[in-house]
Amino acid sequence: MRHIDGPLLVLAGAGSGKTRVIAHKIEYLIKQREVPPERISAITFTNKAAREMRERVSSLLPRKAKGPWISTFHTLGLRIMRAECAALGYRPGFSILDSGDCANLLADLMRRDQPGSDISVYEIQNQISGWKYALIPPDKVLNTDFTPAQKLALRCYGPYCEALRAFNAVDFDDLIIAPVELLRRDEEVLTRWRERIDYLLVDEYQDTNLSQYELVRLLAGGHERLTVVGDDDQSIYAWRGARPENMVQLANDFPALKVVKLEQNYRCSGIILKAANSLIANNPHIYPKTLWCDHGFGDKIRVISRASEHDEVEWLANDILHRRLVHSLRYGDFAVLLRSNFQARLFEHAFRERAIPYVVSGGRSFFDFTEIKDCVCYLRLLANPSDNNALLRVINTPRRAIGPATVKVLVEVAANGNGTLADAALDAEFAARVSPQTLKRTRAFIDWLNDFQRLHGESAPPEAFAQLLADVGYDDWLEQTAETPTDAERKRNNVAELAKWIKRIHEADESRTTADVVAALTLFDIADRKEDDQDSDAVALTTLHAAKGLEYPHVYLAGFEENLLPHRNSIALDTIEEERRLAYVGITRAQRTLSLSFCRSRKRFGQTETVEPSRFLAELPQDELAWDGIPMDVGANKVAGRGTLDSLKRMLKT
């Protein structure tokens, strides 16, 4: 904590208090070293984590003291982009397109390039995103042995970037790579931002991709007052570009790097840590560590085998009921961790049958509701009239008799002229291709939009939003389109809740424009929208990826079998190390007890297949496992390592 004059890597094991490290270091910098809070910047990955960090820091500082800048990577990137808008070549009020808008844009480009293609737009989107966060522009992609999907992605990559520019818009990747490119090429801008940040702290460093690492390197490269906290054993996001090797790269880019290990775990029992240490020791390490605790050893880890996935689910649901009643536990004390989303369906059915309350991670977001999407798109247009995706969504909402055929002509005219849809509506070509009535209705909407932007573009966002809803008659529209009065009331309540959020965002900083509010809403993390779930008395049903950072007294890791954990794709691609880290994350979510379950047969694609238990079972300390559903003559508790697993496999095949 007191190492402040050079780069520091805090290697913090699971449950060792990573976020607390950053919070207390910020307190030390402000209170003991009298560093102005505004010259300290801390970065993490989700808005929820940033908010929690702000709360921890504020609790450590004097009341009403000004705090440091604590944000996500994307919010920091947005901060730089808004300040350096002109240097980046964007107009003020640029839009941030969400994943759905970007997919729609790419789908249109794909149709033009390869009509009738059955290649998924999301495959193209992921490939382009991979190139972007690896900092590879369209003209630098090396086309070697590409699949048909990769070739299509490359053909769409350049036009996609050009379309975003034309719309004065960015996607989430741009929020990182645009600042990186600017800081790389403009020494004056780089110096200015380095001078604004005296101390840079980064949480969950193992999850950084190449562009995020480069942003950190550039900002900290002058003074090298950098603290990063992470755990290479919990790096489980390679599929979205995370590079645990960034920890190794730190030592190359910052030769004076000091490494501190936090190995005391404050979460798990001794037996769970023994299992976690045994498992992860099979991965290579640059900075090895061994977790320990003083909580006592605890109960043995249960390994449960059942005949089928239905039997596995039935056993697990009944076991939760039994343990809750016998030991007077809460439903919220239990978590069921899954490798893949498809596993959840059977568990949901079993829980509903038994009236077991449960919460599924990744449930429907508040921002997925139709009425919220409509309202946010209207706000996006108010901030940026060039936002074509937003205009397409609301041009006929509420209905204005501007149908798909008219929109098709509008899009074609805009494409021919390389302009926006609003420009196309005023184009002579559009007037020549539609009826007078259609032309009148379309131009009336564009005229209203321009007038509203002129009259209310500078208004306080809460007032502008209220006036917008009144102008378009959105409340009447909800009444007309709702299936039932109850549905209409729910929709109105959602819109009212959005209005409250807009008001809160504005009141927190009254200098915020509509564009600022839209950016805040767009960047709002899904985890924040379900923040009350953890506090409810319900079983957590979540994927291993979504469970990272959470903890539960009693954990079930279901589907602990080959082709599931490790996943069949990782076996084919020889990326077992990441799957082992994923299993490690799952194991270390458990505070008191851990149960690992698998089935001997599972239905896949309509066919019943024989299943083998996960190879990771052989990497756990065999004397600490209690087997259930395994014949005693297998000797599971007496035969160590690979021999146990081989015996088990032979038994399961008989």
Disulfide bonds with the S-S distance in Angstrom:
none
